[in-house]
Amino acid sequence: MNEQVLSRAFFARDALTVARELLGKNLLHGPTGGIIVETEAYIGPGDKGSHAYGGRRTKRTEPLFGEAGHAYVYLIYGLYCCLNVVTGHPGEPQCVLVRALRPTLGLEAMAARRGGRPERELCRGPGKLCMALDIDRELNERDMTQGDFVFLPGEDVPEAEIERSKRIGIDYAGEARDYLWRFTVKGDPYVSR
């Protein structure tokens, strides 16, 4: 299987390119996974929406400064994990937040983890996605170019089927809240609200 895993070179590019090209690819964690239908790009020191804005380098943000293709998993509201994949080059903190999946593998396990929610609601938002795929802080800094927590090829989504919009939940980020750095598959029912 590992010969099919998206390579480090795929992630060693700018976050906007990777965010757009991750649409239609598959995210796998163990026996669960799905097709990516929503992402957001975060581009380091100049992006007020980024945890690394202004070059902020802390124990929490350290993975962002590392090698592309590694997971950056953090908590929001002290409760829910969010999965990002590091992009770009070491020392230039960039990442892509995976916001929503169309679930395709291990639906029963995902539904059990999500309290029996219907399929459409299993991975419709970053916290829900992490609960459904059993992604937690233990996976922070994991190399996602090998093993059973990886991205796999899928279908390329044509430009005409991609919508760009403002990122969600960063109203504090000044002008950066208006950047059209959220990418979704147009009309897909699994995109978050």
C-alpha atoms as one frame of an Amber mdcrd trajectory, in Angstrom:
protein
   0.000   0.000   0.000   2.779   2.484   0.865   3.764   2.863  -2.810   0.388
   4.598  -3.251   0.757   6.972  -0.296   1.079  10.635  -1.236   4.780  11.436
  -1.073   6.566  14.072   0.951   7.133  15.965  -2.316   3.348  16.366  -2.655
   3.290  18.248   0.678   6.587  20.135   0.203   4.761  22.887  -1.703   2.845
  25.971  -0.640  -0.265  25.407   1.475  -2.655  26.949  -1.067  -1.593  24.467
  -3.751  -1.747  21.504  -1.386  -5.129  22.562   0.061  -6.644  22.709  -3.403
  -5.042  19.466  -4.598  -6.015  17.477  -1.485  -9.661  17.707  -2.577 -10.656
  14.301  -3.940  -7.741  12.533  -2.228  -8.279   9.931   0.497  -7.423  10.226
   4.182  -6.911   6.907   5.966  -6.432   6.127   9.648  -6.317   2.401  10.271
  -9.520   0.793   8.979 -11.390   4.110   8.619 -11.197   6.819   5.994 -12.824
   8.879   3.319 -12.531  11.309   0.439 -11.481  14.878   1.292 -14.135  17.440
   0.314 -13.054  20.518   2.324  -9.711  22.062   3.325  -8.244  25.362   4.523
  -4.746  26.759   3.973  -2.715  28.512   6.693   0.467  30.291   5.663   2.768
  31.118   8.526   4.168  34.365   9.838   2.162  36.746   7.638  -1.201  34.998
   8.136  -3.048  36.299  11.220  -5.204  33.161  11.110  -2.164  30.912  11.547
  -0.912  29.618  14.892   2.555  30.659  13.654   1.556  34.279  12.914   4.457
  36.649  13.470   6.871  33.720  13.649   5.334  32.451  16.921   7.266  29.313
  17.762   6.106  27.407  20.831   5.976  23.782  21.938   2.475  23.619  20.425
   3.429  25.148  17.049   6.813  23.429  16.671   5.490  20.801  14.191   4.606
  23.611  11.757   8.300  24.468  11.428   9.268  20.897  10.609   9.239  18.611
   7.615   6.285  18.543   5.228   3.939  15.585   5.401   3.763  15.442   9.203
   0.564  15.802  11.206  -0.166  18.891  13.286  -2.998  17.896  15.630  -4.254
  20.403  18.191  -7.256  20.922  20.465  -9.971  23.528  19.979 -12.215  24.573
  22.870 -10.154  22.173  24.978 -12.290  19.318  23.634 -11.980  18.626  19.906
  -8.944  17.730  17.854  -8.229  19.229  14.449  -5.990  17.570  11.867  -3.580
  19.597   9.770  -0.793  18.385   7.528   2.429  20.411   7.420   3.329  21.800
   3.990   6.143  23.835   2.449   9.745  23.668   3.617  11.258  23.329   7.101
  11.395  26.651   8.917   8.511  28.094   6.855   5.399  27.240   8.900   2.496
  26.317   6.632  -0.254  23.726   6.902  -3.569  22.551   5.538  -6.515  21.907
   7.835  -8.632  18.951   6.703 -12.186  20.124   7.432 -14.487  17.448   5.975
 -14.553  13.987   4.403 -17.043  11.875   2.506 -16.700   8.669   4.584 -15.944
   5.524   2.591 -14.163   3.030   4.899 -15.140   1.734   8.320 -18.519   3.453
   8.470 -19.752   1.291  11.366 -16.712   2.141  13.490 -17.042   5.834  12.646
 -20.759   5.838  13.478 -20.053   4.150  16.836 -17.434   6.792  17.684 -19.909
   9.525  16.712 -22.831   8.190  18.759 -24.727   6.630  15.856 -24.891   9.798
  13.759 -26.028   9.398  10.138 -23.321   8.925   7.489 -23.638  12.498   6.219
 -22.799  13.876   9.691 -19.838  11.607  10.533 -16.966  13.739   9.147 -18.652
  17.080   8.424 -16.295  19.424  10.259 -12.747  19.112  11.609 -13.645  18.001
  15.144 -16.226  15.498  13.923 -13.759  14.123  11.383 -11.145  13.540  14.087
 -13.648  11.810  16.386 -14.890   9.556  13.579 -11.363   8.537  12.484 -10.023
   8.286  16.062  -7.441  11.036  15.490  -6.119  12.529  18.712  -3.089  14.394
  20.079  -1.119  11.133  20.188  -0.869  11.461  16.391   0.635  14.965  16.533
   3.914  15.069  14.573   3.258  11.636  13.010   4.828  11.180   9.575   1.819
  10.872   7.260   3.862   9.591   4.310   4.070   6.063   5.757   2.162   3.672
   7.999  -1.598   3.491   8.522  -2.275   7.234   9.018  -1.786   8.563   5.499
  -3.169  10.325   2.454  -3.808   8.216  -0.639  -4.445   9.185  -4.252  -8.015
   9.683  -5.359  -9.733  11.603  -8.102  -8.534  15.001  -9.285 -11.316  17.540
  -8.790 -11.675  19.819 -11.842 -11.249  23.549 -11.188 -14.872  24.165 -12.240
 -16.030  21.953  -9.346 -14.055  23.787  -6.645 -15.362  26.691  -4.583 -13.098
  29.097  -2.730 -14.410  30.968   0.289 -13.394  32.540   3.600 -11.936  30.317
   6.289 -14.187  29.464   9.230 -13.800  30.479  12.880 -11.021  33.069  12.569
 -12.967  36.316  13.060 -10.070  37.563  15.248  -7.663  37.474  12.277  -8.191
  40.978  10.838  -7.928  41.090   7.057  -6.814  37.432   7.016 -10.368  36.365
   7.894 -11.366  37.481   4.383  -8.746  35.469   2.480 -10.388  32.949   0.155
  -8.257  30.091   1.437 -11.039  27.566   2.113 -11.517  25.012  -0.657 -14.629
  22.846  -1.048 -16.040  20.476  -3.623 -18.963  22.433  -5.053 -22.338  21.112
  -3.919 -20.923  18.152  -1.997 -23.334  17.227   0.829 -20.457  16.254   3.134
 -18.956  19.782   3.260 -19.319  21.358   6.729 -21.979  23.964   7.355
